Amino acid sequence: MITIEDVKGALGITGNYQDTAIRSHFDEVVGYLTDAGVDPENITVGVAARGVSDLWNYGAGAGRLSDYFYERAKQLTLR
């Protein structure tokens, strides 16, 4: 199963300064995928990183999941 550290690595984020914000997005993305029926073992670092990146916008109000994220989520539900 992926970890927040895996996602931070994929996004090039080091240290722990932003872990609280990243954790909330990470938990939201993993929750979205598992609620959609994706087995936690099938959640890839790439889709989780894409989802976190999509939601991460420093509170500007435009954070939303991308078309790619949705397409990949659909694919993962079929595994």
MOPAC internal coordinates of N, CA, C and O (Angstrom, degrees):
PM7 1SCF
backbone

  N    0.0000 0     0.00 0     0.00 0    0    0    0
  C    1.4553 1     0.00 0     0.00 0    1    0    0
  C    1.5323 1   108.84 1     0.00 0    2    1    0
  O    1.2310 1   121.24 1   -38.09 1    3    2    1
  N    1.3125 1   115.24 1   141.91 1    3    2    1
  C    1.4629 1   119.69 1  -178.32 1    5    3    2
  C    1.5262 1   111.04 1   -72.15 1    6    5    3
  O    1.2310 1   121.69 1   -20.77 1    7    6    5
  N    1.3164 1   114.37 1   159.23 1    7    6    5
  C    1.4593 1   120.61 1   178.73 1    9    7    6
  C    1.5210 1   109.35 1  -124.62 1   10    9    7
  O    1.2310 1   121.26 1   -12.16 1   11   10    9
  N    1.3061 1   115.20 1   167.84 1   11   10    9
  C    1.4562 1   120.19 1   175.89 1   13   11   10
  C    1.5235 1   109.97 1   -61.99 1   14   13   11
  O    1.2310 1   120.29 1   147.59 1   15   14   13
  N    1.3300 1   117.06 1   -32.41 1   15   14   13
  C    1.4695 1   120.85 1   178.76 1   17   15   14
  C    1.5317 1   110.63 1   -65.17 1   18   17   15
  O    1.2310 1   120.08 1   142.29 1   19   18   17
  N    1.3394 1   117.46 1   -37.71 1   19   18   17
  C    1.4676 1   121.24 1   176.46 1   21   19   18
  C    1.5227 1   110.32 1   -60.15 1   22   21   19
  O    1.2310 1   121.13 1   134.35 1   23   22   21
  N    1.3257 1   115.43 1   -45.65 1   23   22   21
  C    1.4649 1   120.88 1  -177.97 1   25   23   22
  C    1.5275 1   110.65 1   -67.75 1   26   25   23
  O    1.2310 1   120.28 1   136.72 1   27   26   25
  N    1.3115 1   117.08 1   -43.28 1   27   26   25
  C    1.4629 1   119.99 1   177.06 1   29   27   26
  C    1.5235 1   110.61 1   -58.67 1   30   29   27
  O    1.2310 1   120.20 1   138.48 1   31   30   29
  N    1.3207 1   117.21 1   -41.52 1   31   30   29
  C    1.4598 1   120.62 1   177.84 1   33   31   30
  C    1.5141 1   111.74 1   -61.77 1   34   33   31
  O    1.2310 1   120.54 1   136.87 1   35   34   33
  N    1.3247 1   116.57 1   -43.13 1   35   34   33
  C    1.4691 1   120.64 1  -179.96 1   37   35   34
  C    1.5258 1   111.37 1   -64.77 1   38   37   35
  O    1.2310 1   120.32 1   149.42 1   39   38   37
  N    1.3186 1   116.99 1   -30.58 1   39   38   37
  C    1.4605 1   121.60 1  -179.55 1   41   39   38
  C    1.5303 1   112.70 1   -91.42 1   42   41   39
  O    1.2310 1   120.56 1   178.15 1   43   42   41
  N    1.3319 1   116.53 1    -1.85 1   43   42   41
  C    1.4522 1   120.32 1   179.62 1   45   43   42
  C    1.5188 1   113.66 1    73.24 1   46   45   43
  O    1.2310 1   120.54 1  -153.13 1   47   46   45
  N    1.3210 1   116.57 1    26.87 1   47   46   45
  C    1.4621 1   121.38 1  -179.24 1   49   47   46
  C    1.5246 1   108.74 1   -97.77 1   50   49   47
  O    1.2310 1   120.49 1   -52.84 1   51   50   49
  N    1.3202 1   116.67 1   127.16 1   51   50   49
  C    1.4614 1   121.41 1   178.93 1   53   51   50
  C    1.5228 1   109.47 1  -117.03 1   54   53   51
  O    1.2310 1   121.07 1   -16.44 1   55   54   53
  N    1.3110 1   115.57 1   163.56 1   55   54   53
  C    1.4542 1   120.63 1   179.97 1   57   55   54
  C    1.5147 1   111.68 1    75.09 1   58   57   55
  O    1.2310 1   121.02 1     5.43 1   59   58   57
  N    1.3199 1   115.66 1  -174.57 1   59   58   57
  C    1.4648 1   119.15 1  -176.65 1   61   59   58
  C    1.5301 1   113.45 1  -124.52 1   62   61   59
  O    1.2310 1   120.04 1  -168.44 1   63   62   61
  N    1.3050 1   117.53 1    11.56 1   63   62   61
  C    1.4586 1   121.60 1  -176.56 1   65   63   62
  C    1.5318 1   112.41 1   -57.12 1   66   65   63
  O    1.2310 1   119.92 1   141.10 1   67   66   65
  N    1.3378 1   117.76 1   -38.90 1   67   66   65
  C    1.4601 1   121.20 1  -174.75 1   69   67   66
  C    1.5243 1   113.03 1  -104.52 1   70   69   67
  O    1.2310 1   120.50 1  -164.29 1   71   70   69
  N    1.3286 1   116.65 1    15.71 1   71   70   69
  C    1.4633 1   120.38 1  -174.88 1   73   71   70
  C    1.5264 1   113.95 1   -58.69 1   74   73   71
  O    1.2310 1   119.58 1   142.95 1   75   74   73
  N    1.3178 1   118.41 1   -37.05 1   75   74   73
  C    1.4644 1   119.73 1  -178.49 1   77   75   74
  C    1.5273 1   110.72 1   -63.26 1   78   77   75
  O    1.2310 1   120.08 1   133.91 1   79   78   77
  N    1.3097 1   117.45 1   -46.09 1   79   78   77
  C    1.4705 1   120.95 1   178.76 1   81   79   78
  C    1.5214 1   110.96 1   -66.93 1   82   81   79
  O    1.2310 1   120.67 1   135.69 1   83   82   81
  N    1.3154 1   116.32 1   -44.31 1   83   82   81
  C    1.4678 1   120.01 1  -179.80 1   85   83   82
  C    1.5184 1   109.87 1   -63.26 1   86   85   83
  O    1.2310 1   120.15 1   139.24 1   87   86   85
  N    1.3131 1   117.32 1   -40.76 1   87   86   85
  C    1.4667 1   121.38 1  -179.14 1   89   87   86
  C    1.5249 1   110.66 1   -60.07 1   90   89   87
  O    1.2310 1   119.59 1   138.40 1   91   90   89
  N    1.3180 1   118.40 1   -41.60 1   91   90   89
  C    1.4681 1   119.70 1  -179.04 1   93   91   90
  C    1.5237 1   110.76 1   -64.20 1   94   93   91
  O    1.2310 1   119.98 1   139.41 1   95   94   93
  N    1.3266 1   117.65 1   -40.59 1   95   94   93
  C    1.4706 1   120.74 1   177.74 1   97   95   94
  C    1.5248 1   111.00 1   -69.70 1   98   97   95
  O    1.2310 1   120.21 1   138.36 1   99   98   97
  N    1.3166 1   117.21 1   -41.64 1   99   98   97
  C    1.4616 1   122.39 1   178.35 1  101   99   98
  C    1.5260 1   110.15 1   -59.37 1  102  101   99
  O    1.2310 1   120.56 1   130.90 1  103  102  101
  N    1.3328 1   116.53 1   -49.10 1  103  102  101
  C    1.4658 1   120.36 1   179.63 1  105  103  102
  C    1.5275 1   111.34 1   -61.42 1  106  105  103
  O    1.2310 1   120.29 1   141.42 1  107  106  105
  N    1.3239 1   117.04 1   -38.58 1  107  106  105
  C    1.4632 1   121.09 1   179.28 1  109  107  106
  C    1.5279 1   110.84 1   -64.75 1  110  109  107
  O    1.2310 1   120.40 1   135.66 1  111  110  109
  N    1.3176 1   116.83 1   -44.34 1  111  110  109
  C    1.4661 1   121.53 1  -179.40 1  113  111  110
  C    1.5290 1   110.75 1   -65.64 1  114  113  111
  O    1.2310 1   120.35 1   132.97 1  115  114  113
  N    1.3174 1   116.95 1   -47.03 1  115  114  113
  C    1.4692 1   120.33 1   179.07 1  117  115  114
  C    1.5284 1   110.03 1   -63.38 1  118  117  115
  O    1.2310 1   120.13 1   138.12 1  119  118  117
  N    1.3288 1   117.36 1   -41.88 1  119  118  117
  C    1.4561 1   120.66 1   176.96 1  121  119  118
  C    1.5126 1   112.53 1   -61.87 1  122  121  119
  O    1.2310 1   120.40 1   137.64 1  123  122  121
  N    1.3310 1   116.83 1   -42.36 1  123  122  121
  C    1.4609 1   121.13 1   178.26 1  125  123  122
  C    1.5260 1   109.85 1   -59.42 1  126  125  123
  O    1.2310 1   120.83 1   132.26 1  127  126  125
  N    1.3169 1   116.02 1   -47.74 1  127  126  125
  C    1.4632 1   120.04 1  -176.71 1  129  127  126
  C    1.5227 1   112.08 1   -66.92 1  130  129  127
  O    1.2310 1   120.04 1   136.41 1  131  130  129
  N    1.3219 1   117.54 1   -43.59 1  131  130  129
  C    1.4640 1   118.66 1  -179.81 1  133  131  130
  C    1.5259 1   111.29 1   -69.26 1  134  133  131
  O    1.2310 1   120.01 1   142.59 1  135  134  133
  N    1.3274 1   117.59 1   -37.41 1  135  134  133
  C    1.4637 1   120.26 1   176.17 1  137  135  134
  C    1.5272 1   111.63 1   -64.90 1  138  137  135
  O    1.2310 1   120.45 1   152.80 1  139  138  137
  N    1.3318 1   116.75 1   -27.20 1  139  138  137
  C    1.4658 1   121.47 1   177.16 1  141  139  138
  C    1.5286 1   111.66 1   -79.15 1  142  141  139
  O    1.2310 1   120.65 1   172.44 1  143  142  141
  N    1.3247 1   116.36 1    -7.56 1  143  142  141
  C    1.4561 1   119.67 1   177.17 1  145  143  142
  C    1.5153 1   115.04 1   106.02 1  146  145  143
  O    1.2310 1   119.72 1  -172.22 1  147  146  145
  N    1.3209 1   118.15 1     7.78 1  147  146  145
  C    1.4636 1   120.51 1   178.53 1  149  147  146
  C    1.5226 1   108.63 1   -80.01 1  150  149  147
  O    1.2310 1   120.91 1   -53.34 1  151  150  149
  N    1.3245 1   115.87 1   126.66 1  151  150  149
  C    1.4602 1   120.83 1   174.75 1  153  151  150
  C    1.5311 1   107.82 1   -62.58 1  154  153  151
  O    1.2310 1   119.64 1   -48.06 1  155  154  153
  N    1.3235 1   118.30 1   131.94 1  155  154  153
  C    1.4708 1   120.05 1  -179.22 1  157  155  154
  C    1.5294 1   113.61 1   -53.00 1  158  157  155
  O    1.2310 1   120.25 1   150.08 1  159  158  157
  N    1.3184 1   117.12 1   -29.92 1  159  158  157
  C    1.4641 1   120.49 1   178.55 1  161  159  158
  C    1.5315 1   112.01 1   -70.11 1  162  161  159
  O    1.2310 1   119.95 1   162.08 1  163  162  161
  N    1.3243 1   117.69 1   -17.92 1  163  162  161
  C    1.4678 1   121.87 1  -179.38 1  165  163  162
  C    1.5226 1   113.48 1   -96.12 1  166  165  163
  O    1.2310 1   120.15 1   177.39 1  167  166  165
  N    1.3249 1   117.32 1    -2.61 1  167  166  165
  C    1.4710 1   119.68 1   178.09 1  169  167  166
  C    1.5191 1   107.82 1   -75.56 1  170  169  167
  O    1.2310 1   120.90 1   -60.07 1  171  170  169
  N    1.3188 1   115.88 1   119.93 1  171  170  169
  C    1.4583 1   120.95 1  -178.33 1  173  171  170
  C    1.5264 1   110.74 1   -89.84 1  174  173  171
  O    1.2310 1   121.64 1   -21.78 1  175  174  173
  N    1.3166 1   114.47 1   158.22 1  175  174  173
  C    1.4588 1   119.90 1   176.57 1  177  175  174
  C    1.5222 1   109.56 1   -61.13 1  178  177  175
  O    1.2310 1   120.60 1   140.41 1  179  178  177
  N    1.3261 1   116.46 1   -39.59 1  179  178  177
  C    1.4612 1   120.27 1  -177.72 1  181  179  178
  C    1.5133 1   113.69 1   -61.00 1  182  181  179
  O    1.2310 1   119.99 1   132.83 1  183  182  181
  N    1.3191 1   117.63 1   -47.17 1  183  182  181
  C    1.4704 1   119.54 1  -178.69 1  185  183  182
  C    1.5282 1   110.37 1   -70.21 1  186  185  183
  O    1.2310 1   120.04 1   143.12 1  187  186  185
  N    1.3128 1   117.52 1   -36.88 1  187  186  185
  C    1.4595 1   119.77 1   178.06 1  189  187  186
  C    1.5250 1   110.77 1   -66.21 1  190  189  187
  O    1.2310 1   120.58 1   136.83 1  191  190  189
  N    1.3337 1   116.49 1   -43.17 1  191  190  189
  C    1.4650 1   120.46 1   178.25 1  193  191  190
  C    1.5249 1   110.89 1   -63.69 1  194  193  191
  O    1.2310 1   120.29 1   139.74 1  195  194  193
  N    1.3460 1   117.05 1   -40.26 1  195  194  193
  C    1.4664 1   120.21 1   177.95 1  197  195  194
  C    1.5207 1   110.17 1   -61.64 1  198  197  195
  O    1.2310 1   120.32 1   135.13 1  199  198  197
  N    1.3342 1   117.00 1   -44.87 1  199  198  197
  C    1.4555 1   120.48 1   179.94 1  201  199  198
  C    1.5165 1   112.27 1   -63.61 1  202  201  199
  O    1.2310 1   120.24 1   135.74 1  203  202  201
  N    1.3245 1   117.14 1   -44.26 1  203  202  201
  C    1.4692 1   120.34 1   178.17 1  205  203  202
  C    1.5174 1   109.70 1   -62.24 1  206  205  203
  O    1.2310 1   120.57 1   135.67 1  207  206  205
  N    1.3108 1   116.52 1   -44.33 1  207  206  205
  C    1.4665 1   120.54 1   179.43 1  209  207  206
  C    1.5239 1   111.30 1   -62.48 1  210  209  207
  O    1.2310 1   120.46 1   139.64 1  211  210  209
  N    1.3341 1   116.72 1   -40.36 1  211  210  209
  C    1.4672 1   120.71 1   178.31 1  213  211  210
  C    1.5277 1   111.53 1   -60.42 1  214  213  211
  O    1.2310 1   120.60 1   138.49 1  215  214  213
  N    1.3250 1   116.46 1   -41.51 1  215  214  213
  C    1.4611 1   120.31 1  -176.24 1  217  215  214
  C    1.5228 1   113.00 1   -81.65 1  218  217  215
  O    1.2310 1   120.49 1   159.81 1  219  218  217
  N    1.3179 1   116.67 1   -20.19 1  219  218  217
  C    1.4597 1   122.03 1  -175.39 1  221  219  218
  C    1.5219 1   109.90 1   -81.05 1  222  221  219
  O    1.2310 1   120.44 1   -74.08 1  223  222  221
  N    1.3068 1   116.76 1   105.92 1  223  222  221
  C    1.4679 1   119.00 1   176.53 1  225  223  222
  C    1.5136 1   110.99 1  -145.05 1  226  225  223
  O    1.2310 1   121.08 1  -152.73 1  227  226  225
  N    1.3268 1   115.53 1    27.27 1  227  226  225
  C    1.4613 1   121.58 1   176.54 1  229  227  226
  C    1.5196 1   113.33 1    53.26 1  230  229  227
  O    1.2310 1   120.20 1  -142.32 1  231  230  229
  N    1.3300 1   117.22 1    37.68 1  231  230  229
  C    1.4509 1   121.28 1   173.34 1  233  231  230
  C    1.5169 1   116.06 1    74.69 1  234  233  231
  O    1.2310 1   119.88 1  -162.42 1  235  234  233
  N    1.3333 1   117.83 1    17.58 1  235  234  233
  C    1.4587 1   120.68 1  -177.24 1  237  235  234
  C    1.5300 1   112.45 1   -74.28 1  238  237  235
  O    1.2310 1   119.84 1   171.45 1  239  238  237
  N    1.3313 1   117.90 1    -8.55 1  239  238  237
  C    1.4563 1   120.72 1   175.75 1  241  239  238
  C    1.5127 1   115.15 1    90.11 1  242  241  239
  O    1.2310 1   119.84 1   177.52 1  243  242  241
  N    1.3316 1   117.91 1    -2.48 1  243  242  241
  C    1.4572 1   120.13 1  -177.95 1  245  243  242
  C    1.5279 1   112.22 1  -104.85 1  246  245  243
  O    1.2310 1   119.56 1  -174.70 1  247  246  245
  N    1.3181 1   118.45 1     5.30 1  247  246  245
  C    1.4621 1   120.98 1  -179.21 1  249  247  246
  C    1.5188 1   111.25 1   -61.74 1  250  249  247
  O    1.2310 1   120.58 1   -60.60 1  251  250  249
  N    1.3167 1   116.49 1   119.40 1  251  250  249
  C    1.4705 1   121.50 1   176.16 1  253  251  250
  C    1.5173 1   107.97 1  -151.92 1  254  253  251
  O    1.2310 1   121.22 1   -25.15 1  255  254  253
  N    1.2952 1   115.28 1   154.85 1  255  254  253
  C    1.4518 1   120.55 1  -177.79 1  257  255  254
  C    1.5314 1   110.35 1   -74.78 1  258  257  255
  O    1.2310 1   121.43 1   -38.61 1  259  258  257
  N    1.3192 1   114.87 1   141.39 1  259  258  257
  C    1.4613 1   121.17 1  -175.67 1  261  259  258
  C    1.5273 1   111.87 1   -80.67 1  262  261  259
  O    1.2310 1   121.31 1   -16.14 1  263  262  261
  N    1.3197 1   115.09 1   163.86 1  263  262  261
  C    1.4639 1   120.81 1   175.29 1  265  263  262
  C    1.5237 1   110.56 1   -58.75 1  266  265  263
  O    1.2310 1   120.76 1   140.18 1  267  266  265
  N    1.3332 1   116.14 1   -39.82 1  267  266  265
  C    1.4719 1   119.29 1   178.88 1  269  267  266
  C    1.5228 1   110.33 1   -59.53 1  270  269  267
  O    1.2310 1   120.34 1   134.57 1  271  270  269
  N    1.3223 1   116.95 1   -45.43 1  271  270  269
  C    1.4652 1   120.17 1  -179.41 1  273  271  270
  C    1.5297 1   110.07 1   -57.95 1  274  273  271
  O    1.2310 1   120.40 1   132.69 1  275  274  273
  N    1.3212 1   116.84 1   -47.31 1  275  274  273
  C    1.4608 1   120.21 1  -179.43 1  277  275  274
  C    1.5236 1   111.91 1   -62.33 1  278  277  275
  O    1.2310 1   119.93 1   137.39 1  279  278  277
  N    1.3170 1   117.74 1   -42.61 1  279  278  277
  C    1.4737 1   120.76 1   179.68 1  281  279  278
  C    1.5219 1   110.89 1   -63.72 1  282  281  279
  O    1.2310 1   120.90 1   136.89 1  283  282  281
  N    1.3261 1   115.88 1   -43.11 1  283  282  281
  C    1.4583 1   120.00 1  -179.69 1  285  283  282
  C    1.5248 1   110.56 1   -67.53 1  286  285  283
  O    1.2310 1   119.84 1   141.51 1  287  286  285
  N    1.3067 1   117.92 1   -38.49 1  287  286  285
  C    1.4609 1   121.72 1   177.23 1  289  287  286
  C    1.5245 1   110.30 1   -60.42 1  290  289  287
  O    1.2310 1   120.62 1   137.15 1  291  290  289
  N    1.3271 1   116.42 1   -42.85 1  291  290  289
  C    1.4722 1   119.77 1   177.72 1  293  291  290
  C    1.5131 1   110.97 1   -60.91 1  294  293  291
  O    1.2310 1   120.33 1   136.88 1  295  294  293
  N    1.3193 1   116.97 1   -43.12 1  295  294  293
  C    1.4675 1   120.82 1   178.78 1  297  295  294
  C    1.5277 1   111.31 1   -61.38 1  298  297  295
  O    1.2310 1   120.55 1   137.24 1  299  298  297
  N    1.3149 1   116.56 1   -42.76 1  299  298  297
  C    1.4591 1   120.41 1  -177.03 1  301  299  298
  C    1.5183 1   112.14 1   -68.20 1  302  301  299
  O    1.2310 1   119.55 1   152.75 1  303  302  301
  N    1.3252 1   118.47 1   -27.25 1  303  302  301
  C    1.4607 1   120.03 1   177.67 1  305  303  302
  C    1.5270 1   111.15 1   -67.28 1  306  305  303
  O    1.2310 1   120.37 1   157.95 1  307  306  305
  N    1.3238 1   116.90 1   -22.05 1  307  306  305
  C    1.4645 1   121.11 1  -177.67 1  309  307  306
  C    1.5265 1   113.42 1   -86.68 1  310  309  307
  O    1.2310 1   119.90 1   172.44 1  311  310  309
  N    1.3022 1   117.80 1    -7.56 1  311  310  309
  C    1.4740 1   120.54 1  -179.73 1  313  311  310
  C    1.5018 1   110.60 1   -69.40 1  314  313  311
  O    1.2310 1   120.10 1   180.00 1  315  314  313

